[in-house]
C-alpha cells in the first residue's frame, strides 16, 4: 500500500512538472481572458485595474502531499509585459486532481510592481472567487454538490489584488491559492 501511494505521488509530481514547463502561449492567455471577462464582476474589476496576470491552465493534484503548477502572461495597460510561472506545494488532508484557469487583477502600479519584481507568494490567508462556466461538481466533507451556469460570483480587492479561478476539470477535496509562488520574466 505504501509503495502504491509513493508511486502515485511520484507520478503526480511528474505530471505537474510537465504542466508547469509547458509555457502558455499569448493566444491561450487571450482566449482564457475572453472567457473570464464575461463572468461574475470581472468586467467591473478589470475596468478598475492597472494590470493582470492570466494563467490559462494550472494543474493541481494531491495524495496527502499536493502540488500545482502553471504558466501564463502578465499585462499592464492592456499590453503584454512578460510571462509568469506558478508553483505550489501543500501538505495536509487532500486528495484528487483538478485543472483550472486563474486571473489575478492588480489594482494599481504599486501592486503590479510588487508582483513583477521577480518572486511573489500568496500568504495562507489568500482567497479566490470561483467562477463557473457551464456545469461543475464539487465534494466536501458535508456532501456533494453540482451547479450549472452560475456566473454571478463577485470578487473584491484584498491588498490591492482580486483573484478569480475558473474550473476546467477534475475533482479535488481542497482548493486554495495560499502558498502559490510566482516567478515573473519580462519580455525584454
N, C-alpha and C positions, 0 to 999 in steps of 0.2 A: 504494500500500500504506500509506504513512504517513497519508494523508488518511482512509483507512478506519479505521485504528486510532484516530486523533484523533476521528472521528465516533463510533465505538463507545464510547470513553472518555467523551465528552460525553453520549451517551445514557444511559450507566451512571450518571453523576452526577445527571442529571435524575431518573432512576428512584429512586435512593437518596434524593434530596431530597424527592420525593413521599412515599416511605415514612416518612421521618423526620418529616414535617409532618402526617401522618395520625395524630392522637393516639389512643392506645389507650384504650378505654373501661374502666370498672371491671368490667363484665361479662366483657370479654375477659381482663382480668388474673386474675379469679377462675377462669375456665374453664381458663386455662393453668396456674394453680397447682394446680387439681384434677387435671390430667393428670400433673404432675410429682411431686405428693405420693406417688404410688404407685410411683415408680421409684427404683432404687438405694437408697442410705441417706438419701435426702431426708427421710423422716419422722423419723428419729432426729436428724438435724442441725437440722431445724426445731424440734424439741422443746427443743433447747439454745439456740436463737437468740432474740435480743431483737427483731429485726425483719428485714425482707427487701424487696427490690425485684424486681418481676416485669415483664419486657418480653416481651409476647406474640409480637411479630414483629420481628425485626431482619433487614433486607435487607442483603446483602453481595455485592459484586462487584468484579472486578479484571481489568484487562488491563495488567499491569506496575504501574500505579498503581491502588490499590484504595480503596474506601470502604465504610462501613457506617453504618447509622442505624436508629433505632427509638425508640419511646416506651413508657412503662409507668407502673406505680403503685408507691408505696412504702407499706409498712405497718410499724407498731410496736405490739406487744401485740395483734395481730390487727385493729387499726383502720387505716383508710386515712388516711394523714397528708399525702400530697402526690403529685405526679406527677414523672416523670423523663424526660429525653430523653438519648439517647446518640448520639455521632458518633465515627467512627474513620477515619483516613486511613493507608494503608500503602503503602510503596514497596518493590519487590523482585520476585523471580521469583514471580509469582502469576497465575492465570488461572481464570476461571469466575465462578459466582454461586451463591448459596445463600440460603435464609431459615431462620431458627431462632428458638427461644424461649430466654430466659435468665432464671435466677433467681439473685440474689445474697443470701446469708444474712449477717446481721450478728450476731456472737456476743454483743456487749454494747452498752450505751448509748453508750460512747465511740466505737466503730467506726461505729455508726449516726449519731452526731452529726458525725463526720468526713465521712461520705458526704453528709449533708444540709446541710452548710454552704454549698453553692452549686455549687462546681466540684470535681469529683473525677476523678482519672485513674488507670487501672491502669498500672503500670510494665511494661516489656518482659518481665519475668520472671513475669507473671501467667499462671495456668493455669486451665482449667476442666475439669470432668468432663463428658464427652459421654455423655448418657443415650440409650438407644434405646427406641423405642416402635413396635412393628410391624417393618417392614423398612427397611433403609437400605443404601446402597452407598457406597464410597469409593475414591479412587485416590491413589496415592503414586508416587514415583519407583521403588519396588520392585514395583509391580504394582497390581492392583485387588483389592477385597475386597467381600464382602456379608455381611450378618447379618440375623437376624430375631428380634425379641423378647427380646434380651438386656437385662435390666433390673437387673443386679447391680452396675453401676458404683458405686464408693464414693468419696465426696469426703472431704476433711479440711480443718480450719481452717488458713488461712495468713494471718497478720497480722490475725486476727480475722474473716476472711471465708471463705466457701465459695461457689464459683460452679459452677453446672450449666447446660449447654446441651442443647437437645433439637432435633434437626434436623427441619425441616418439608419441605424440598425443595431440589433443586439439587445441583450437584457442583462442588467447588472444590478446587484444589490449594493450600491454605493455609488454616488455621483457627486463629486465635489471638485472645485478648482483650487482649493488650498494646496500649497506646495508646488504649484506649477512654476517651472523656471524657464525663462525666455532668454534667447540669445539673438540680438539684432545684428544684421550685417547690412550696412548702407550699400546702395547701388554703385557708388563711385569708389 
